[in-house]
Amino acid sequence: VRHFESERRVLGLSRRSWEAMAFYPGFVQGGGYQNFVSGMAVPNMQYAMQTPPHGHQPATPSKVGYMSPAQCAVPTAMECWRWGIPAGAVIVSKPKLAASLAAYDKMVNGELKAFINACKALGGPVEVQGKAVSEAFAAQRGMLEQALKLKKPSMEAIGKLAGETQAAMHKVEEACEAAAAEAATLRPHTRMVAGAMSAMGWVIADEPASYIKDTLNAVPVYGRQVRELEGEEHAGHVQALTELIKALRALVEAHFAKGLLKAGDGLTDSEKYEYPAKEMVQSFRLLITNTVNPFLRSARTLAPPPGSGPLLTNPLEKLAGICEALFQAQATMIDTQVTKLRPPSEDALADILEPTTDILNDLEELEEQEQEAAGPFQLHVQLVASGLGAMAWVSVASPQLYVTEILNSIPTLMDKVSALGETHAEFAALYKQLLRGLLGYVKEHHANGVNWNPAGK
């Protein structure tokens, strides 16, 4: 209110005249946005018409600071004639947009808009999910705009800015769950979108383009089921989603190839020596949200391979519970001990690692049980048990190398699981994303060993 009251006074208008003023978009001769410098028209400006405020016309241009689009100038009648714009026009300056944000807006107005229209064509939970996807992209756009203003977008800062994006992502997941109670024909659509939207986690990835590519490769898992349905709108939905994720990947490759965390100009001297406790905790929480939770959902909803006999108990339910408990235990350890303590003695470290060790032992027991039972999910449990050995990174001298070696050891098992069907291939792909996310976290915060707090207790 104070802002606009100040503008009214600068323009010399009465309250009544100010309230009567209305702006209409327009273009100068030659079209496009224009800028006026010494009577010459150049790009990046716009003018708008106002209803004449009782004939008021300032003698000289008055620079007025608008909240958006930032600045306007009220030219004289002679200047309007000389510049070829209508008398009474207000020149509105549009500040130059960062190239990455301009590309993002282009994607929103192009591929995202086409995807939302494809969701509307199907209606029901798919349309609801489409709105949540739109909210997620809008929230991430706002987050990027704020992050790019920082000298160095830290993980802590990104975590704070990502709140709205995560809230929208929860709505995407909720729409997927709601579809379970709707027509069966729409379930693959919502699952396909929920899996693809994990691509929004690129903001914390070390290699964001590769991260998005992995997500894109998982789209056909449900995409084939959707395309088989009668009606062009189903195939259109898959195509629109694919083009949207491809556009996001192209944007990230062009503007954030090294990751959002490296988009700034580097750390200041004071930042270099500040222990990143909050960043470390926030980064692990984002890892759980963006990679662990999608995998858990896949594990808990995965049906046995075709031709399997009835199951008395589903080992993947127990597997998902173990995986969830394991990551929560490490999140607690990082929050309450790693960031609070100096490097502990071997005995003290053993006590600290006890919860993680106990859960890994439970995982080993489950793997042995499945091998003895030779059940339909034996390969799945073996794959997860082999990979989750990476959670022992907290006890080794070179965590980055340790996690990398485990990640490189699982492709054979992944291929065997993927061969069981499309949903099983999605399970394997999401698990690979989980391990890559863990590797990215370790690489960022604990590359040379657990980063205990040197100033801790």
C-alpha positions as CSV (number, residue, x, y, z in Angstrom):
1,V,0.0,0.0,0.0
2,R,2.8,2.4,0.9
3,H,4.6,1.5,-2.4
4,F,1.6,2.5,-4.6
5,E,0.8,5.5,-2.5
6,S,4.3,6.8,-3.2
7,E,3.9,6.2,-6.9
8,R,0.6,8.2,-6.9
9,R,2.3,11.2,-5.4
10,V,5.3,11.0,-7.8
11,L,2.9,11.1,-10.7
12,G,1.0,14.0,-9.2
13,L,-2.4,12.2,-9.4
14,S,-5.4,12.4,-7.1
15,R,-6.5,9.3,-5.4
16,R,-9.6,9.2,-7.7
17,S,-7.5,9.6,-10.8
18,W,-5.0,7.0,-9.7
19,E,-7.8,4.5,-9.0
20,A,-9.2,5.2,-12.5
21,M,-5.9,4.4,-14.2
22,A,-5.8,1.1,-16.1
23,F,-3.0,-0.3,-18.2
24,Y,-3.3,-2.2,-21.5
25,P,-0.4,-4.1,-23.2
26,G,0.7,-2.7,-26.6
27,F,3.5,-2.7,-29.0
28,V,5.4,0.1,-30.7
29,Q,5.9,0.3,-34.5
30,G,7.9,-2.7,-35.7
31,G,6.5,-5.0,-33.0
32,G,8.1,-6.7,-30.1
33,Y,9.3,-5.3,-26.8
34,Q,11.1,-2.0,-27.2
35,N,13.5,0.2,-25.3
36,F,13.9,3.9,-25.9
37,V,17.3,5.4,-25.6
38,S,17.8,9.0,-27.0
39,G,14.8,8.4,-29.3
40,M,16.1,5.1,-30.7
41,A,14.1,1.9,-30.3
42,V,16.0,-1.2,-29.0
43,P,14.8,-4.6,-27.6
44,N,13.7,-5.4,-24.1
45,M,11.1,-2.7,-23.4
46,Q,7.3,-2.5,-23.5
47,Y,4.8,0.3,-23.3
48,A,1.2,0.2,-22.0
49,M,-1.7,2.6,-22.5
50,Q,-3.4,4.2,-19.6
51,T,-6.9,5.7,-19.5
52,P,-6.2,9.5,-19.5
53,P,-6.2,10.5,-15.8
54,H,-8.2,13.7,-16.4
55,G,-5.8,14.9,-19.0
56,H,-2.8,14.8,-16.7
57,Q,0.5,14.7,-18.7
58,P,3.8,15.4,-16.8
59,A,6.1,17.9,-18.5
60,T,9.1,15.5,-18.2
61,P,9.3,11.7,-17.9
62,S,8.9,10.6,-14.3
63,K,10.8,7.4,-13.4
64,V,8.6,5.4,-11.1
65,G,9.6,2.1,-9.4
66,Y,6.9,-0.5,-9.8
67,M,7.0,-3.8,-7.9
68,S,6.7,-5.5,-11.3
69,P,7.8,-5.1,-14.1
70,A,10.2,-2.9,-12.3
71,Q,10.1,0.6,-13.9
72,C,7.9,2.9,-16.0
73,A,8.3,6.3,-17.5
74,V,5.6,8.8,-18.5
75,P,6.9,10.6,-21.6
76,T,5.8,14.0,-22.8
77,A,3.4,14.4,-25.8
78,M,6.4,15.4,-28.0
79,E,8.3,12.3,-26.9
80,C,5.3,10.1,-27.7
81,W,5.1,11.6,-31.2
82,R,8.9,11.3,-31.8
83,W,9.0,7.7,-30.6
84,G,5.9,6.7,-32.5
85,I,3.8,5.6,-29.5
86,P,0.3,6.8,-28.6
87,A,-0.1,9.9,-26.5
88,G,-0.6,9.1,-22.8
89,A,1.4,5.9,-23.0
90,V,3.4,4.6,-20.1
91,I,6.8,3.0,-20.9
92,V,7.3,-0.1,-18.9
93,S,10.8,-1.4,-18.4
94,K,11.2,-5.1,-18.1
95,P,14.5,-6.1,-16.4
96,K,16.6,-8.5,-18.3
97,L,15.8,-12.1,-17.3
98,A,18.5,-14.6,-16.6
99,A,19.0,-16.9,-19.6
100,S,18.2,-20.0,-17.5
101,L,14.9,-18.5,-16.3
102,A,14.0,-17.4,-19.7
103,A,14.5,-21.0,-20.9
104,Y,12.5,-22.3,-18.0
105,D,9.6,-19.9,-18.9
106,K,9.8,-21.1,-22.5
107,M,9.5,-24.7,-21.3
108,V,6.6,-23.8,-19.0
109,N,4.7,-22.1,-21.8
110,G,5.5,-24.9,-24.3
111,E,6.1,-28.5,-23.1
112,L,4.5,-28.0,-19.6
113,K,1.4,-26.4,-21.1
114,A,1.0,-29.2,-23.6
115,F,1.4,-31.8,-20.8
116,I,-1.3,-30.1,-18.7
117,N,-3.7,-30.0,-21.7
118,A,-3.0,-33.8,-22.2
119,C,-3.9,-34.4,-18.5
120,K,-7.1,-32.4,-18.9
121,A,-8.1,-34.5,-21.9
122,L,-8.1,-37.6,-19.6
123,G,-9.7,-35.9,-16.6
124,G,-10.1,-37.5,-13.2
125,P,-7.1,-38.2,-11.1
126,V,-4.8,-37.6,-14.1
127,E,-6.1,-34.0,-14.4
128,V,-5.7,-33.5,-10.6
129,Q,-2.1,-34.8,-10.9
130,G,-1.4,-32.5,-13.8
131,K,-2.3,-29.5,-11.7
132,A,0.1,-30.7,-9.0
133,V,2.8,-31.1,-11.6
134,S,2.2,-27.5,-12.8
135,E,2.5,-26.3,-9.2
136,A,5.8,-28.2,-8.8
137,F,7.3,-26.6,-11.9
138,A,6.1,-23.1,-10.7
139,A,7.6,-23.7,-7.3
140,Q,10.9,-24.8,-8.7
141,R,11.0,-21.8,-11.0
142,G,10.6,-19.6,-8.0
143,M,13.3,-21.6,-6.2
144,L,15.7,-21.2,-9.1
145,E,15.1,-17.4,-9.3
146,Q,16.0,-17.1,-5.6
147,A,19.0,-19.5,-5.8
148,L,20.5,-17.7,-8.7
149,K,20.7,-14.5,-6.6
150,L,23.0,-16.3,-4.1
151,K,26.7,-16.1,-4.5
152,K,26.9,-19.8,-3.8
153,P,23.6,-21.8,-3.6
154,S,24.3,-23.9,-0.6
155,M,22.4,-27.2,0.1
156,E,20.9,-25.5,3.2
157,A,19.6,-22.6,1.1
158,I,18.3,-24.9,-1.5
159,G,16.6,-27.0,1.1
160,K,14.8,-24.0,2.5
161,L,13.8,-22.8,-1.0
162,A,12.6,-26.3,-2.0
163,G,9.7,-26.4,0.5
164,E,7.0,-25.4,-2.0
165,T,8.4,-27.8,-4.6
166,Q,8.3,-30.7,-2.1
167,A,4.7,-29.8,-1.1
168,A,3.7,-30.0,-4.7
169,M,5.5,-33.3,-5.2
170,H,3.5,-34.7,-2.3
171,K,0.3,-33.8,-4.2
172,V,1.6,-35.7,-7.2
173,E,2.1,-38.7,-5.0
174,E,-1.3,-38.3,-3.4
175,A,-2.9,-38.2,-6.9
176,C,-1.2,-41.5,-7.6
177,E,-2.6,-43.0,-4.5
178,A,-6.0,-41.7,-5.2
179,A,-6.0,-43.3,-8.6
180,A,-5.9,-46.7,-7.0
181,A,-9.6,-46.2,-6.1
182,E,-10.5,-44.9,-9.5
183,A,-10.9,-46.6,-12.9
184,A,-8.1,-49.1,-13.4
185,T,-7.3,-47.6,-16.9
186,L,-5.9,-44.4,-15.3
187,R,-3.6,-46.1,-12.7
188,P,-0.6,-46.5,-15.1
189,H,-0.9,-42.8,-16.1
190,T,-0.5,-41.5,-12.5
191,R,2.2,-44.0,-11.7
192,M,4.1,-43.0,-14.8
193,V,3.9,-39.4,-14.0
194,A,4.9,-39.9,-10.3
195,G,8.0,-41.8,-11.3
196,A,8.9,-39.2,-13.9
197,M,8.5,-36.3,-11.5
198,S,11.4,-37.6,-9.4
199,A,13.4,-35.7,-12.1
200,M,12.7,-32.6,-10.1
201,G,15.3,-33.8,-7.6
202,W,18.0,-32.7,-10.1
203,V,18.7,-29.6,-8.0
204,I,20.7,-31.7,-5.5
205,A,22.4,-34.0,-8.0
206,D,26.1,-33.8,-8.9
207,E,25.3,-34.8,-12.5
208,P,21.8,-33.4,-13.0
209,A,21.5,-34.2,-16.7
210,S,22.4,-37.9,-16.1
211,Y,20.0,-38.0,-13.2
212,I,17.1,-36.7,-15.4
213,K,18.1,-39.2,-18.1
214,D,17.7,-42.1,-15.7
215,T,14.2,-40.8,-14.9
216,L,13.4,-40.4,-18.5
217,N,14.4,-44.0,-19.2
218,A,11.8,-45.2,-16.7
219,V,8.9,-43.5,-18.4
220,P,8.3,-46.4,-20.9
221,V,7.8,-48.8,-18.0
222,Y,4.2,-47.6,-17.6
223,G,4.2,-45.7,-20.9
224,R,3.8,-48.9,-22.9
225,Q,0.7,-49.8,-20.9
226,V,-0.8,-46.4,-21.4
227,R,-0.1,-46.4,-25.2
228,E,-1.9,-49.8,-25.5
229,L,-5.2,-48.2,-24.3
230,E,-7.7,-47.2,-27.0
231,G,-7.8,-43.5,-27.7
232,E,-5.3,-41.0,-29.0
233,E,-5.4,-39.1,-25.7
234,H,-3.5,-41.9,-23.9
235,A,-0.6,-42.0,-26.3
236,G,-0.7,-38.2,-26.3
237,H,-0.3,-38.2,-22.5
238,V,2.9,-40.3,-22.7
239,Q,4.3,-38.2,-25.5
240,A,3.6,-34.9,-23.7
241,L,5.3,-36.2,-20.5
242,T,8.3,-37.5,-22.5
243,E,8.7,-34.2,-24.2
244,L,8.4,-32.3,-20.9
245,I,11.2,-34.3,-19.2
246,K,13.3,-34.0,-22.3
247,A,12.9,-30.3,-22.2
248,L,13.9,-30.2,-18.6
249,R,17.0,-32.2,-19.3
250,A,17.9,-29.9,-22.2
251,L,17.5,-26.9,-20.0
252,V,19.7,-28.4,-17.2
253,E,22.4,-29.5,-19.7
254,A,22.5,-25.9,-21.1
255,H,22.4,-23.9,-17.9
256,F,23.2,-26.2,-14.9
257,A,25.5,-28.9,-16.4
258,K,27.6,-28.9,-13.2
259,G,24.6,-28.8,-10.8
260,L,22.8,-26.0,-9.1
261,L,25.2,-26.1,-6.2
262,K,28.0,-25.0,-8.5
263,A,26.0,-22.2,-10.2
264,G,27.4,-19.4,-8.1
265,D,30.8,-17.7,-8.1
266,G,32.3,-19.9,-5.4
267,L,32.7,-19.6,-1.7
268,T,33.9,-16.6,0.1
269,D,36.8,-16.9,2.6
270,S,34.4,-17.0,5.6
271,E,32.3,-19.7,4.0
272,K,35.2,-21.9,3.2
273,Y,35.9,-22.6,6.8
274,E,32.4,-22.8,8.1
275,Y,31.3,-26.3,9.1
276,P,28.3,-27.2,7.0
277,A,26.1,-28.9,9.6
278,K,22.8,-27.6,8.4
279,E,23.6,-28.3,4.8
280,M,24.7,-31.9,5.7
281,V,21.4,-32.6,7.4
282,Q,19.2,-30.9,4.9
283,S,21.0,-32.7,2.0
284,F,20.3,-36.1,3.5
285,R,16.6,-35.3,4.1
286,L,16.3,-34.2,0.4
287,L,17.9,-37.5,-0.6
288,I,15.2,-39.4,1.3
289,T,12.4,-37.2,-0.2
290,N,13.7,-37.3,-3.8
291,T,15.1,-40.8,-4.2
292,V,14.3,-43.1,-1.2
293,N,10.5,-42.4,-1.0
294,P,9.8,-43.1,-4.7
295,F,11.7,-46.4,-4.5
296,L,9.8,-47.4,-1.3
297,R,6.5,-46.7,-3.1
298,S,7.5,-48.9,-6.0
299,A,8.6,-51.7,-3.6
300,R,5.3,-51.7,-1.7
301,T,3.1,-51.7,-4.8
302,L,5.1,-54.2,-7.0
303,A,3.2,-57.3,-8.0
304,P,4.9,-60.7,-8.4
305,P,6.2,-61.7,-11.8
306,P,3.7,-63.4,-14.1
307,G,3.2,-67.1,-13.3
308,S,4.2,-66.7,-9.7
309,G,2.2,-68.6,-7.1
310,P,0.3,-67.0,-4.2
311,L,2.3,-65.3,-1.5
312,L,1.5,-65.8,2.2
313,T,3.7,-62.7,3.0
314,N,5.2,-60.2,0.7
315,P,9.0,-59.9,1.4
316,L,9.1,-56.6,-0.4
317,E,7.0,-55.1,2.4
318,K,9.6,-56.1,4.9
319,L,12.4,-55.0,2.5
320,A,10.8,-51.5,2.2
321,G,10.5,-51.2,6.0
322,I,14.2,-52.2,6.4
323,C,15.3,-49.7,3.8
324,E,13.2,-46.9,5.3
325,A,14.5,-47.6,8.8
326,L,18.1,-47.7,7.5
327,F,17.9,-44.3,6.0
328,Q,16.1,-42.8,8.9
329,A,18.7,-44.2,11.3
330,Q,21.5,-42.6,9.3
331,A,19.6,-39.3,9.1
332,T,19.3,-39.3,12.9
333,M,23.0,-40.2,13.2
334,I,24.1,-37.3,10.9
335,D,21.8,-34.8,12.7
336,T,22.5,-35.7,16.3
337,Q,26.0,-37.1,16.2
338,V,28.1,-36.5,13.1
339,T,27.3,-32.8,13.1
340,K,27.7,-32.5,16.9
341,L,30.8,-34.6,17.7
342,R,34.5,-34.6,17.0
343,P,35.9,-37.7,15.4
344,P,35.2,-40.4,17.9
345,S,37.3,-43.3,19.1
346,E,36.8,-46.8,17.6
347,D,34.8,-48.0,20.6
348,A,32.6,-44.9,20.5
349,L,32.2,-45.2,16.7
350,A,31.0,-48.8,17.1
351,D,28.3,-47.6,19.5
352,I,27.2,-44.8,17.2
353,L,27.0,-47.2,14.2
354,E,25.1,-49.9,16.2
355,P,21.6,-48.9,14.8
356,T,22.9,-49.0,11.2
357,T,24.7,-52.3,11.9
358,D,21.6,-53.9,13.4
359,I,19.4,-52.9,10.5
360,L,22.0,-54.2,7.9
361,N,21.9,-57.5,9.8
362,D,18.2,-57.7,9.5
363,L,18.6,-57.1,5.8
364,E,21.1,-60.0,5.6
365,E,18.7,-62.3,7.4
366,L,15.9,-61.4,4.9
367,E,18.2,-62.1,2.0
368,E,19.0,-65.6,3.4
369,Q,15.4,-66.4,4.0
370,E,14.5,-65.5,0.4
371,Q,17.3,-67.6,-0.9
372,E,16.0,-70.6,1.0
373,A,12.4,-70.0,0.0
374,A,13.4,-69.3,-3.7
375,G,10.3,-67.0,-3.9
376,P,9.3,-64.7,-6.8
377,F,11.1,-61.7,-5.2
378,Q,14.4,-63.5,-4.5
379,L,16.3,-61.4,-7.1
380,H,14.7,-58.1,-5.9
381,V,15.9,-58.8,-2.3
382,Q,19.3,-59.8,-3.5
383,L,19.6,-56.7,-5.6
384,V,18.7,-54.4,-2.7
385,A,20.8,-56.2,-0.1
386,S,23.8,-56.0,-2.4
387,G,23.4,-52.3,-3.0
388,L,22.4,-51.3,0.5
389,G,25.8,-52.5,1.7
390,A,26.7,-49.0,0.5
391,M,25.2,-47.7,3.7
392,A,28.3,-48.9,5.5
393,W,30.1,-45.9,4.0
394,V,30.0,-44.4,7.5
395,S,32.6,-46.9,8.6
396,V,35.2,-46.7,5.8
397,A,38.1,-44.4,5.0
398,S,37.1,-43.6,1.4
399,P,33.3,-43.5,1.3
400,Q,33.1,-42.1,-2.2
401,L,35.2,-44.9,-3.7
402,Y,33.3,-47.5,-1.6
403,V,29.8,-46.4,-2.8
404,T,31.0,-46.1,-6.4
405,E,32.3,-49.7,-6.3
406,I,29.0,-51.0,-5.0
407,L,27.1,-49.0,-7.5
408,N,29.2,-50.5,-10.3
409,S,28.6,-54.1,-9.0
410,I,24.8,-54.2,-9.4
411,P,24.1,-53.9,-13.2
412,T,23.9,-57.7,-13.6
413,L,21.2,-58.1,-10.9
414,M,19.4,-55.0,-12.2
415,D,19.2,-56.6,-15.7
416,K,17.8,-59.8,-14.3
417,V,15.1,-58.0,-12.3
418,S,14.3,-55.7,-15.2
419,A,13.7,-58.7,-17.5
420,L,10.8,-59.8,-15.3
421,G,8.5,-57.0,-16.6
422,E,8.0,-53.3,-17.0
423,T,7.1,-52.6,-13.3
424,H,10.1,-54.6,-12.2
425,A,12.3,-52.5,-14.6
426,E,10.9,-49.4,-12.9
427,F,11.8,-50.9,-9.5
428,A,15.4,-51.4,-10.6
429,A,15.6,-48.0,-12.2
430,L,14.4,-46.2,-9.0
431,Y,16.8,-48.3,-6.9
432,K,19.7,-47.2,-9.1
433,Q,18.6,-43.5,-8.7
434,L,18.6,-44.1,-4.9
435,L,22.2,-45.3,-4.9
436,R,23.3,-42.5,-7.3
437,G,21.7,-40.0,-4.9
438,L,23.6,-41.6,-2.0
439,L,26.8,-41.3,-4.0
440,G,26.1,-37.7,-4.7
441,Y,25.5,-37.0,-1.0
442,V,28.7,-38.8,0.0
443,K,30.7,-37.1,-2.7
444,E,29.4,-33.6,-1.6
445,H,29.9,-34.0,2.1
446,H,32.0,-37.0,3.0
447,A,34.3,-37.7,0.1
448,N,37.4,-38.3,2.3
449,G,35.6,-39.9,5.3
450,V,32.8,-39.0,7.6
451,N,32.9,-35.3,8.1
452,W,32.7,-35.0,11.8
453,N,32.5,-31.6,13.4
454,P,36.0,-30.4,14.3
455,A,34.6,-28.0,16.8
456,G,32.1,-30.5,18.3
457,K,32.0,-32.2,21.7
